[in-house]
Amino acid sequence: MAEELEPEQLNTYFALMESVSLLHHAVEQQVRAAGELSYVQFQLLARLADSPDRQLTMTALADGVVYSRSGLTHQAGLLEKAGLVTRTPSPDDQRATLVTITQAGVDRVRAILPGHIALVRDLLFAPLAARDLRTLGDTMARIRDHMRAQPPRSVSTRQRRG
């Protein structure tokens, strides 16, 4: 049987998960109201808008936003249908598909960003002193890097349903 978490660990875990849930819910509402997108769709567009040549492979995009391949294919299809991205075969890898943000996609991200930034600043950063912000940033970067050291979801094999 696995050991239990220490009380301080358990309290920290629950505070983190509740904070992430509250922030995610508020961001999801803001993104829907400002840009008629889901948070995942906004993440995809924002990553593409910030990438070189405004394009990434489907695999890099899935790994970057930590999303399943099938889920990303569905979301990319919706974004393509809305004229916010295009998908084309990669000229460098016949197995890869490139996703490129369109100007309409860039415009949508730009329309969402001011409210998004204000919300994140208010909910996440307002209660923190500069020292707290540095500590939180350093801590979360270490945690993220530790988690990212695991193989990305895109390389995991799928279990057959039996």
OpenMM code with the backbone's topology and positions (N, CA, C; nanometers):
from openmm import Vec3, app, unit

residues = "MET ALA GLU GLU LEU GLU PRO GLU GLN LEU ASN THR TYR PHE ALA LEU MET GLU SER VAL SER LEU LEU HIS HIS ALA VAL GLU GLN GLN VAL ARG ALA ALA GLY GLU LEU SER TYR VAL GLN PHE GLN LEU LEU ALA ARG LEU ALA ASP SER PRO ASP ARG GLN LEU THR MET THR ALA LEU ALA ASP GLY VAL VAL TYR SER ARG SER GLY LEU THR HIS GLN ALA GLY LEU LEU GLU LYS ALA GLY LEU VAL THR ARG THR PRO SER PRO ASP ASP GLN ARG ALA THR LEU VAL THR ILE THR GLN ALA GLY VAL ASP ARG VAL ARG ALA ILE LEU PRO GLY HIS ILE ALA LEU VAL ARG ASP LEU LEU PHE ALA PRO LEU ALA ALA ARG ASP LEU ARG THR LEU GLY ASP THR MET ALA ARG ILE ARG ASP HIS MET ARG ALA GLN PRO PRO ARG SER VAL SER THR ARG GLN ARG ARG GLY".split()
positions = [
    Vec3(0.0840, -0.1185, 0.0000),
    Vec3(0.0000, 0.0000, 0.0000),
    Vec3(0.0886, 0.1250, 0.0000),
    Vec3(0.0524, 0.2207, -0.0793),
    Vec3(0.1305, 0.3439, -0.0902),
    Vec3(0.1173, 0.4255, 0.0379),
    Vec3(0.2260, 0.4958, 0.0684),
    Vec3(0.2225, 0.5840, 0.1846),
    Vec3(0.1284, 0.7007, 0.1581),
    Vec3(0.0721, 0.7542, 0.2652),
    Vec3(-0.0163, 0.8696, 0.2524),
    Vec3(0.0667, 0.9968, 0.2392),
    Vec3(0.0056, 1.0987, 0.1851),
    Vec3(0.0714, 1.2291, 0.1797),
    Vec3(0.0726, 1.2899, 0.3187),
    Vec3(0.1772, 1.3648, 0.3462),
    Vec3(0.1838, 1.4396, 0.4718),
    Vec3(0.0746, 1.5461, 0.4693),
    Vec3(0.0240, 1.5901, 0.5842),
    Vec3(-0.0825, 1.6919, 0.5861),
    Vec3(-0.0471, 1.8178, 0.5063),
    Vec3(0.0767, 1.8655, 0.5181),
    Vec3(0.1161, 1.9852, 0.4434),
    Vec3(0.1161, 1.9587, 0.2923),
    Vec3(0.1602, 1.8397, 0.2515),
    Vec3(0.1570, 1.8023, 0.1106),
    Vec3(0.0133, 1.7954, 0.0604),
    Vec3(-0.0732, 1.7339, 0.1373),
    Vec3(-0.2131, 1.7204, 0.0986),
    Vec3(-0.2798, 1.8574, 0.0870),
    Vec3(-0.2558, 1.9453, 0.1844),
    Vec3(-0.3123, 2.0807, 0.1797),
    Vec3(-0.2608, 2.1576, 0.0583),
    Vec3(-0.1322, 2.1439, 0.0282),
    Vec3(-0.0736, 2.2117, -0.0875),
    Vec3(-0.1345, 2.1580, -0.2168),
    Vec3(-0.1471, 2.0267, -0.2250),
    Vec3(-0.2064, 1.9646, -0.3440),
    Vec3(-0.3490, 2.0155, -0.3660),
    Vec3(-0.4306, 2.0145, -0.2615),
    Vec3(-0.5688, 2.0595, -0.2770),
    Vec3(-0.5769, 2.2086, -0.3092),
    Vec3(-0.4920, 2.2896, -0.2497),
    Vec3(-0.4919, 2.4336, -0.2799),
    Vec3(-0.4529, 2.4571, -0.4252),
    Vec3(-0.3523, 2.3840, -0.4730),
    Vec3(-0.3101, 2.3973, -0.6121),
    Vec3(-0.4220, 2.3566, -0.7064),
    Vec3(-0.4809, 2.2401, -0.6840),
    Vec3(-0.5843, 2.1900, -0.7738),
    Vec3(-0.7074, 2.2817, -0.7739),
    Vec3(-0.7464, 2.3317, -0.6575),
    Vec3(-0.8612, 2.4223, -0.6514),
    Vec3(-0.8300, 2.5543, -0.7223),
    Vec3(-0.7104, 2.6067, -0.7016),
    Vec3(-0.6709, 2.7315, -0.7675),
    Vec3(-0.6688, 2.7148, -0.9191),
    Vec3(-0.6118, 2.6053, -0.9658),
    Vec3(-0.6062, 2.5792, -1.1098),
    Vec3(-0.7477, 2.5664, -1.1660),
    Vec3(-0.8354, 2.4968, -1.0959),
    Vec3(-0.9743, 2.4808, -1.1420),
    Vec3(-1.0469, 2.6145, -1.1489),
    Vec3(-1.0306, 2.6966, -1.0452),
    Vec3(-1.0961, 2.8275, -1.0441),
    Vec3(-1.0439, 2.9165, -1.1565),
    Vec3(-0.9123, 2.9183, -1.1758),
    Vec3(-0.8529, 2.9992, -1.2826),
    Vec3(-0.8971, 2.9469, -1.4192),
    Vec3(-0.8942, 2.8168, -1.4370),
    Vec3(-0.9334, 2.7576, -1.5649),
    Vec3(-1.0786, 2.7916, -1.5979),
    Vec3(-1.1658, 2.7818, -1.4989),
    Vec3(-1.3080, 2.8129, -1.5224),
    Vec3(-1.3257, 2.9592, -1.5636),
    Vec3(-1.2590, 3.0494, -1.4934),
    Vec3(-1.2711, 3.1924, -1.5261),
    Vec3(-1.2142, 3.2218, -1.6645),
    Vec3(-1.1012, 3.1621, -1.6971),
    Vec3(-1.0400, 3.1838, -1.8280),
    Vec3(-1.1291, 3.1264, -1.9380),
    Vec3(-1.1828, 3.0081, -1.9149),
    Vec3(-1.2726, 2.9458, -2.0129),
    Vec3(-1.3906, 3.0379, -2.0435),
    Vec3(-1.4503, 3.0960, -1.9404),
    Vec3(-1.5633, 3.1875, -1.9601),
    Vec3(-1.5205, 3.3121, -2.0377),
    Vec3(-1.4051, 3.3683, -2.0026),
    Vec3(-1.3574, 3.4893, -2.0695),
    Vec3(-1.3292, 3.4633, -2.2164),
    Vec3(-1.2634, 3.3525, -2.2469),
    Vec3(-1.2288, 3.3196, -2.3849),
    Vec3(-1.3549, 3.2955, -2.4681),
    Vec3(-1.4535, 3.2287, -2.4097),
    Vec3(-1.5803, 3.2066, -2.4809),
    Vec3(-1.6524, 3.3384, -2.5085),
    Vec3(-1.6573, 3.4251, -2.4076),
    Vec3(-1.7274, 3.5523, -2.4232),
    Vec3(-1.6563, 3.6447, -2.5224),
    Vec3(-1.5242, 3.6493, -2.5170),
    Vec3(-1.4490, 3.7432, -2.6004),
    Vec3(-1.4217, 3.6914, -2.7408),
    Vec3(-1.4150, 3.5579, -2.7571),
    Vec3(-1.3741, 3.5072, -2.8867),
    Vec3(-1.4493, 3.3867, -2.9381),
    Vec3(-1.5528, 3.3453, -2.8649),
    Vec3(-1.6329, 3.2292, -2.9056),
    Vec3(-1.5469, 3.1068, -2.9337),
    Vec3(-1.4499, 3.0839, -2.8449),
    Vec3(-1.3613, 2.9682, -2.8533),
    Vec3(-1.3600, 2.8958, -2.7199),
    Vec3(-1.3258, 2.7675, -2.7229),
    Vec3(-1.2972, 2.6971, -2.5986),
    Vec3(-1.1561, 2.7355, -2.5552),
    Vec3(-1.1230, 2.7061, -2.4306),
    Vec3(-0.9886, 2.7370, -2.3834),
    Vec3(-0.8847, 2.6595, -2.4631),
    Vec3(-0.9117, 2.5331, -2.4941),
    Vec3(-0.8173, 2.4527, -2.5723),
    Vec3(-0.7954, 2.5159, -2.7091),
    Vec3(-0.9017, 2.5615, -2.7742),
    Vec3(-0.8876, 2.6258, -2.9042),
    Vec3(-0.8047, 2.7535, -2.8931),
    Vec3(-0.8280, 2.8296, -2.7876),
    Vec3(-0.7484, 2.9501, -2.7652),
    Vec3(-0.6017, 2.9144, -2.7438),
    Vec3(-0.5740, 2.8115, -2.6644),
    Vec3(-0.4362, 2.7674, -2.6428),
    Vec3(-0.3689, 2.7316, -2.7753),
    Vec3(-0.4395, 2.6578, -2.8571),
    Vec3(-0.3838, 2.6171, -2.9863),
    Vec3(-0.3506, 2.7386, -3.0721),
    Vec3(-0.4460, 2.8306, -3.0825),
    Vec3(-0.4234, 2.9506, -3.1634),
    Vec3(-0.3107, 3.0364, -3.1066),
    Vec3(-0.3070, 3.0520, -2.9747),
    Vec3(-0.2032, 3.1345, -2.9118),
    Vec3(-0.0649, 3.0738, -2.9346),
    Vec3(-0.0535, 2.9416, -2.9234),
    Vec3(0.0752, 2.8753, -2.9493),
    Vec3(0.1180, 2.8942, -3.0945),
    Vec3(0.0232, 2.8788, -3.1848),
    Vec3(0.0556, 2.8967, -3.3266),
    Vec3(0.0955, 3.0407, -3.3555),
    Vec3(0.0231, 3.1359, -3.2989),
    Vec3(0.0522, 3.2774, -3.3224),
    Vec3(0.1909, 3.3145, -3.2719),
    Vec3(0.2390, 3.2430, -3.1700),
    Vec3(0.3671, 3.2745, -3.1077),
    Vec3(0.4816, 3.1880, -3.1600),
    Vec3(0.4552, 3.0994, -3.2549),
    Vec3(0.5584, 3.0081, -3.3048),
    Vec3(0.6226, 3.0636, -3.4328),
    Vec3(0.7439, 3.0177, -3.4623),
    Vec3(0.8092, 3.0610, -3.5869),
    Vec3(0.7224, 3.0251, -3.7071),
    Vec3(0.7109, 3.1149, -3.7987),
    Vec3(0.6293, 3.0964, -3.9189),
    Vec3(0.4812, 3.0714, -3.8884),
    Vec3(0.4440, 3.0910, -3.7622),
    Vec3(0.3043, 3.0727, -3.7189),
    Vec3(0.2506, 2.9345, -3.7541),
    Vec3(0.3375, 2.8322, -3.7422),
    Vec3(0.2933, 2.6963, -3.7709),
    Vec3(0.3704, 2.5968, -3.6854),
    Vec3(0.3051, 2.4834, -3.6588),
    Vec3(0.3649, 2.3725, -3.5855),
    Vec3(0.3094, 2.2431, -3.6416),
    Vec3(0.3805, 2.1336, -3.6168),
    Vec3(0.3239, 2.0045, -3.6531),
    Vec3(0.2134, 1.9707, -3.5529),
    Vec3(0.1247, 1.8833, -3.5937),
    Vec3(0.0171, 1.8397, -3.5039),
    Vec3(0.0763, 1.7793, -3.3762),
    Vec3(0.1840, 1.7015, -3.3901),
    Vec3(0.2456, 1.6384, -3.2732),
    Vec3(0.3018, 1.7427, -3.1778),
    Vec3(0.3748, 1.8402, -3.2299),
    Vec3(0.4310, 1.9455, -3.1445),
    Vec3(0.3203, 2.0254, -3.0772),
    Vec3(0.2140, 2.0494, -3.1490),
    Vec3(0.1009, 2.1228, -3.0934),
    Vec3(0.0346, 2.0426, -2.9823),
    Vec3(0.0134, 1.9137, -3.0042),
    Vec3(-0.0482, 1.8274, -2.9020),
    Vec3(0.0389, 1.8217, -2.7771),
    Vec3(0.1689, 1.8060, -2.7950),
    Vec3(0.2593, 1.7999, -2.6804),
    Vec3(0.2651, 1.9336, -2.6074),
    Vec3(0.2603, 2.0435, -2.6828),
    Vec3(0.2694, 2.1759, -2.6223),
    Vec3(0.1506, 2.2102, -2.5346),
    Vec3(0.0324, 2.1689, -2.5755),
    Vec3(-0.0876, 2.2001, -2.4963),
    Vec3(-0.1338, 2.0811, -2.4138),
    Vec3(-0.0580, 1.9717, -2.4185),
    Vec3(-0.0877, 1.8499, -2.3435),
    Vec3(-0.2308, 1.8050, -2.3730),
    Vec3(-0.2495, 1.7641, -2.4969),
    Vec3(-0.3808, 1.7244, -2.5442),
    Vec3(-0.3665, 1.5973, -2.6259),
    Vec3(-0.4671, 1.5140, -2.6289),
    Vec3(-0.4591, 1.3881, -2.7026),
    Vec3(-0.4549, 1.4137, -2.8532),
    Vec3(-0.3992, 1.3175, -2.9257),
    Vec3(-0.3918, 1.3301, -3.0716),
    Vec3(-0.5312, 1.3373, -3.1329),
    Vec3(-0.6198, 1.2501, -3.0881),
    Vec3(-0.7545, 1.2504, -3.1466),
    Vec3(-0.8300, 1.3779, -3.1110),
    Vec3(-0.8123, 1.4249, -2.9877),
    Vec3(-0.8770, 1.5497, -2.9476),
    Vec3(-0.8252, 1.6683, -3.0265),
    Vec3(-0.6940, 1.6697, -3.0502),
    Vec3(-0.6352, 1.7781, -3.1281),
    Vec3(-0.6843, 1.7747, -3.2724),
    Vec3(-0.6946, 1.6558, -3.3290),
    Vec3(-0.7451, 1.6434, -3.4658),
    Vec3(-0.8859, 1.7022, -3.4750),
    Vec3(-0.9683, 1.6727, -3.3771),
    Vec3(-1.1049, 1.7269, -3.3750),
    Vec3(-1.1025, 1.8793, -3.3624),
    Vec3(-1.0248, 1.9309, -3.2670),
    Vec3(-1.0192, 2.0758, -3.2452),
    Vec3(-0.9610, 2.1475, -3.3667),
    Vec3(-0.8566, 2.0914, -3.4264),
    Vec3(-0.7974, 2.1528, -3.5462),
    Vec3(-0.8981, 2.1548, -3.6603),
    Vec3(-0.9786, 2.0504, -3.6704),
    Vec3(-1.0830, 2.0477, -3.7730),
    Vec3(-1.1852, 2.1580, -3.7529),
    Vec3(-1.2250, 2.1802, -3.6271),
    Vec3(-1.3199, 2.2881, -3.5978),
    Vec3(-1.2589, 2.4246, -3.6291),
    Vec3(-1.1329, 2.4425, -3.5915),
    Vec3(-1.0658, 2.5700, -3.6179),
    Vec3(-1.0460, 2.5919, -3.7677),
    Vec3(-1.0175, 2.4840, -3.8402),
    Vec3(-1.0017, 2.4952, -3.9856),
    Vec3(-1.1349, 2.5305, -4.0511),
    Vec3(-1.2409, 2.4673, -4.0062),
    Vec3(-1.3749, 2.4952, -4.0596),
    Vec3(-1.4136, 2.6418, -4.0359),
    Vec3(-1.3680, 2.6973, -3.9228),
    Vec3(-1.3954, 2.8375, -3.8899),
    Vec3(-1.3005, 2.9337, -3.9616),
    Vec3(-1.2039, 2.8798, -4.0369),
    Vec3(-1.1110, 2.9649, -4.1105),
    Vec3(-0.9996, 3.0233, -4.0254),
    Vec3(-0.9740, 2.9624, -3.9082),
    Vec3(-0.8734, 3.0162, -3.8172),
    Vec3(-0.7379, 2.9478, -3.8316),
    Vec3(-0.7350, 2.8286, -3.8897),
    Vec3(-0.6100, 2.7581, -3.9186),
    Vec3(-0.6237, 2.6852, -4.0516),
    Vec3(-0.5089, 2.6451, -4.1048),
    Vec3(-0.5063, 2.5546, -4.2196),
    Vec3(-0.4209, 2.4352, -4.1800),
    Vec3(-0.4474, 2.3214, -4.2422),
    Vec3(-0.3660, 2.2014, -4.2207),
    Vec3(-0.3143, 2.1544, -4.3562),
    Vec3(-0.1840, 2.1289, -4.3613),
    Vec3(-0.1209, 2.0832, -4.4850),
    Vec3(-0.0178, 1.9763, -4.4520),
    Vec3(0.0112, 1.8885, -4.5494),
    Vec3(0.1176, 1.7911, -4.5264),
    Vec3(0.2516, 1.8635, -4.5107),
    Vec3(0.3357, 1.8111, -4.4242),
    Vec3(0.4681, 1.8689, -4.4048),
    Vec3(0.5564, 1.8344, -4.5237),
    Vec3(0.6306, 1.9307, -4.5772),
    Vec3(0.7218, 1.9008, -4.6878),
    Vec3(0.8447, 1.8232, -4.6399),
    Vec3(0.8710, 1.8255, -4.5079),
    Vec3(0.9907, 1.7619, -4.4526),
    Vec3(0.9667, 1.6214, -4.3985),
    Vec3(0.8416, 1.5879, -4.3670),
    Vec3(0.8102, 1.4587, -4.3056),
    Vec3(0.6743, 1.4141, -4.3568),
    Vec3(0.6717, 1.3090, -4.4351),
    Vec3(0.5463, 1.2666, -4.4974),
    Vec3(0.4420, 1.2214, -4.3959),
    Vec3(0.4843, 1.1902, -4.2720),
    Vec3(0.3886, 1.1481, -4.1697),
    Vec3(0.3305, 1.2660, -4.0923),
    Vec3(0.3895, 1.3832, -4.1070),
    Vec3(0.3505, 1.4986, -4.0258),
    Vec3(0.2531, 1.5896, -4.1002),
    Vec3(0.1684, 1.6536, -4.0221),
    Vec3(0.0767, 1.7552, -4.0737),
    Vec3(0.1111, 1.8871, -4.0068),
    Vec3(0.1241, 1.9913, -4.0875),
    Vec3(0.1501, 2.1256, -4.0352),
    Vec3(0.0187, 2.1983, -4.0132),
    Vec3(0.0085, 2.2648, -3.9006),
    Vec3(-0.1059, 2.3499, -3.8711),
    Vec3(-0.0547, 2.4928, -3.8719),
    Vec3(-0.1192, 2.5774, -3.9492),
    Vec3(-0.0782, 2.7173, -3.9636),
    Vec3(-0.1955, 2.8065, -3.9267),
    Vec3(-0.1691, 2.9059, -3.8437),
    Vec3(-0.2749, 3.0001, -3.8071),
    Vec3(-0.2959, 3.0982, -3.9225),
    Vec3(-0.4202, 3.1284, -3.9517),
    Vec3(-0.4526, 3.2250, -4.0566),
    Vec3(-0.4553, 3.3657, -3.9961),
    Vec3(-0.4680, 3.4659, -4.0817),
    Vec3(-0.4793, 3.6024, -4.0300),
    Vec3(-0.6047, 3.6172, -3.9442),
    Vec3(-0.7120, 3.5497, -3.9833),
    Vec3(-0.8346, 3.5535, -3.9019),
    Vec3(-0.8090, 3.4936, -3.7638),
    Vec3(-0.7261, 3.3896, -3.7572),
    Vec3(-0.6898, 3.3303, -3.6289),
    Vec3(-0.6077, 3.4250, -3.5437),
    Vec3(-0.5117, 3.4919, -3.6079),
    Vec3(-0.4300, 3.5912, -3.5365),
    Vec3(-0.5193, 3.7032, -3.4841),
    Vec3(-0.6121, 3.7496, -3.5667),
    Vec3(-0.7036, 3.8563, -3.5248),
    Vec3(-0.7899, 3.8121, -3.4064),
    Vec3(-0.8326, 3.6859, -3.4064),
    Vec3(-0.9141, 3.6348, -3.2958),
    Vec3(-0.8338, 3.6330, -3.1666),
    Vec3(-0.7093, 3.5877, -3.1729),
    Vec3(-0.6231, 3.5875, -3.0545),
    Vec3(-0.6047, 3.7299, -3.0038),
    Vec3(-0.5788, 3.8234, -3.0943),
    Vec3(-0.5599, 3.9638, -3.0546),
    Vec3(-0.6852, 4.0223, -2.9899),
    Vec3(-0.8019, 3.9774, -3.0327),
    Vec3(-0.9275, 4.0264, -2.9738),
    Vec3(-0.9468, 3.9724, -2.8327),
    Vec3(-0.9008, 3.8525, -2.8067),
    Vec3(-0.9180, 3.7875, -2.6765),
    Vec3(-0.8142, 3.8344, -2.5753),
    Vec3(-0.6925, 3.8609, -2.6210),
    Vec3(-0.5807, 3.8850, -2.5302),
    Vec3(-0.5994, 3.9958, -2.4271),
    Vec3(-0.6512, 4.1132, -2.4598),
    Vec3(-0.6608, 4.2163, -2.3553),
    Vec3(-0.7421, 4.1712, -2.2334),
    Vec3(-0.8568, 4.1127, -2.2548),
    Vec3(-0.9380, 4.0639, -2.1431),
    Vec3(-0.8727, 3.9459, -2.0734),
    Vec3(-0.8068, 3.8612, -2.1498),
    Vec3(-0.7375, 3.7453, -2.0943),
    Vec3(-0.6262, 3.7906, -2.0004),
    Vec3(-0.5470, 3.8852, -2.0470),
    Vec3(-0.4371, 3.9369, -1.9659),
    Vec3(-0.4907, 4.0026, -1.8389),
    Vec3(-0.5953, 4.0812, -1.8514),
    Vec3(-0.6530, 4.1478, -1.7341),
    Vec3(-0.7036, 4.0455, -1.6325),
    Vec3(-0.7681, 3.9409, -1.6808),
    Vec3(-0.8213, 3.8373, -1.5920),
    Vec3(-0.7094, 3.7646, -1.5198),
    Vec3(-0.6070, 3.7234, -1.5925),
    Vec3(-0.4949, 3.6515, -1.5322),
    Vec3(-0.4225, 3.7422, -1.4328),
    Vec3(-0.4032, 3.8666, -1.4695),
    Vec3(-0.3369, 3.9606, -1.3786),
    Vec3(-0.4170, 3.9749, -1.2488),
    Vec3(-0.5492, 3.9853, -1.2608),
    Vec3(-0.6345, 4.0041, -1.1443),
    Vec3(-0.6423, 3.8789, -1.0567),
    Vec3(-0.6678, 3.7641, -1.1177),
    Vec3(-0.6893, 3.6433, -1.0389),
    Vec3(-0.5606, 3.5776, -0.9903),
    Vec3(-0.4580, 3.5748, -1.0740),
    Vec3(-0.3373, 3.5010, -1.0395),
    Vec3(-0.2293, 3.5889, -0.9781),
    Vec3(-0.2054, 3.7054, -1.0347),
    Vec3(-0.0905, 3.7840, -0.9924),
    Vec3(-0.1205, 3.8928, -0.8896),
    Vec3(-0.2432, 3.9423, -0.8820),
    Vec3(-0.2759, 4.0512, -0.7892),
    Vec3(-0.2438, 4.0192, -0.6426),
    Vec3(-0.2688, 3.8965, -0.5957),
    Vec3(-0.2396, 3.8720, -0.4542),
    Vec3(-0.0920, 3.8450, -0.4231),
    Vec3(-0.0056, 3.8506, -0.5226),
    Vec3(0.1356, 3.8157, -0.5026),
    Vec3(0.2256, 3.9382, -0.4982),
    Vec3(0.3173, 3.9377, -0.4039),
    Vec3(0.4253, 4.0367, -0.4028),
    Vec3(0.5284, 3.9916, -0.5064),
    Vec3(0.6182, 4.0809, -0.5449),
    Vec3(0.7199, 4.0479, -0.6457),
    Vec3(0.8007, 3.9249, -0.6039),
    Vec3(0.8346, 3.9165, -0.4770),
    Vec3(0.9107, 3.8008, -0.4269),
    Vec3(0.8287, 3.6730, -0.4386),
    Vec3(0.6995, 3.6812, -0.4064),
    Vec3(0.6117, 3.5642, -0.4198),
    Vec3(0.6041, 3.5182, -0.5650),
    Vec3(0.5961, 3.6143, -0.6553),
    Vec3(0.5869, 3.5824, -0.7979),
    Vec3(0.7118, 3.5075, -0.8449),
    Vec3(0.8289, 3.5557, -0.8055),
    Vec3(0.9535, 3.4870, -0.8422),
    Vec3(0.9565, 3.3455, -0.7844),
    Vec3(0.9185, 3.3324, -0.6595),
    Vec3(0.9181, 3.2010, -0.5947),
    Vec3(0.8206, 3.1068, -0.6633),
    Vec3(0.6992, 3.1557, -0.6890),
    Vec3(0.5993, 3.0719, -0.7565),
    Vec3(0.6473, 3.0342, -0.8961),
    Vec3(0.7010, 3.1297, -0.9696),
    Vec3(0.7509, 3.1021, -1.1045),
    Vec3(0.8618, 2.9985, -1.1045),
    Vec3(0.9573, 3.0145, -1.0141),
    Vec3(1.0676, 2.9179, -1.0046),
    Vec3(1.0163, 2.7792, -0.9662),
    Vec3(0.9262, 2.7749, -0.8695),
    Vec3(0.8712, 2.6473, -0.8225),
    Vec3(0.7929, 2.5783, -0.9326),
    Vec3(0.7052, 2.6519, -0.9986),
    Vec3(0.6231, 2.5906, -1.1039),
    Vec3(0.7084, 2.5483, -1.2231),
    Vec3(0.8143, 2.6223, -1.2536),
    Vec3(0.9039, 2.5829, -1.3629),
    Vec3(0.9735, 2.4512, -1.3295),
    Vec3(1.0181, 2.4352, -1.2045),
    Vec3(1.0815, 2.3089, -1.1640),
    Vec3(0.9829, 2.1929, -1.1730),
    Vec3(0.8600, 2.2157, -1.1289),
    Vec3(0.7585, 2.1112, -1.1340),
    Vec3(0.7265, 2.0760, -1.2789),
    Vec3(0.7057, 2.1777, -1.3619),
    Vec3(0.6768, 2.1539, -1.5036),
    Vec3(0.7905, 2.0773, -1.5703),
    Vec3(0.9140, 2.1197, -1.5455),
    Vec3(1.0287, 2.0533, -1.6075),
    Vec3(1.0394, 1.9081, -1.5623),
    Vec3(1.0106, 1.8820, -1.4359),
    Vec3(1.0105, 1.7447, -1.3839),
    Vec3(0.9044, 1.6611, -1.4553),
    Vec3(0.7855, 1.7179, -1.4706),
    Vec3(0.6776, 1.6458, -1.5382),
    Vec3(0.7063, 1.6285, -1.6865),
    Vec3(0.7650, 1.7299, -1.7495),
    Vec3(0.7962, 1.7233, -1.8929),
    Vec3(0.9105, 1.6263, -1.9227),
    Vec3(0.9868, 1.5868, -1.8207),
    Vec3(1.0941, 1.4895, -1.8408),
    Vec3(1.0369, 1.3516, -1.8750),
    Vec3(0.9087, 1.3300, -1.8472),
    Vec3(0.8417, 1.2059, -1.8849),
    Vec3(0.8158, 1.2097, -2.0354),
    Vec3(0.8047, 1.0944, -2.1009),
    Vec3(0.7747, 1.0957, -2.2448),
    Vec3(0.6431, 1.1683, -2.2720),
    Vec3(0.6376, 1.2468, -2.3805),
    Vec3(0.5135, 1.3187, -2.4115),
    Vec3(0.4008, 1.2216, -2.4442),
    Vec3(0.2795, 1.2679, -2.4249),
    Vec3(0.1618, 1.1849, -2.4507),
    Vec3(0.1580, 1.1349, -2.5944),
    Vec3(0.2110, 1.2125, -2.6865),
    Vec3(0.2019, 1.1750, -2.8274),
    Vec3(0.2810, 1.0487, -2.8599),
    Vec3(0.3777, 1.0101, -2.7743),
    Vec3(0.4539, 0.8895, -2.8030),
    Vec3(0.4003, 0.7676, -2.7293),
    Vec3(0.3035, 0.7880, -2.6424),
    Vec3(0.2483, 0.6735, -2.5709),
    Vec3(0.1580, 0.5931, -2.6622),
    Vec3(0.1604, 0.4636, -2.6412),
    Vec3(0.0762, 0.3773, -2.7221),
    Vec3(-0.0627, 0.3703, -2.6616),
    Vec3(-0.1576, 0.3498, -2.7470),
    Vec3(-0.2964, 0.3408, -2.7006),
    Vec3(-0.3282, 0.1960, -2.6678),
    Vec3(-0.4021, 0.1759, -2.5610),
    Vec3(-0.4455, 0.0426, -2.5222),
    Vec3(-0.5659, 0.0030, -2.6066),
    Vec3(-0.5634, -0.1188, -2.6535),
    Vec3(-0.6792, -0.1706, -2.7264),
    Vec3(-0.7875, -0.2043, -2.6265),
    Vec3(-0.9092, -0.1717, -2.6632),
    Vec3(-1.0226, -0.2067, -2.5777),
    Vec3(-1.0584, -0.3513, -2.6045),
    Vec3(-1.0738, -0.4270, -2.4995),
    Vec3(-1.0969, -0.5695, -2.5186),
    Vec3(-1.2303, -0.6177, -2.4866),
] * unit.nanometer
topology = app.Topology()
chain = topology.addChain("A")
for resn in residues:
    res = topology.addResidue(resn, chain)
    for name in ("N", "CA", "C"):
        topology.addAtom(name, app.Element.getBySymbol(name[0]), res)
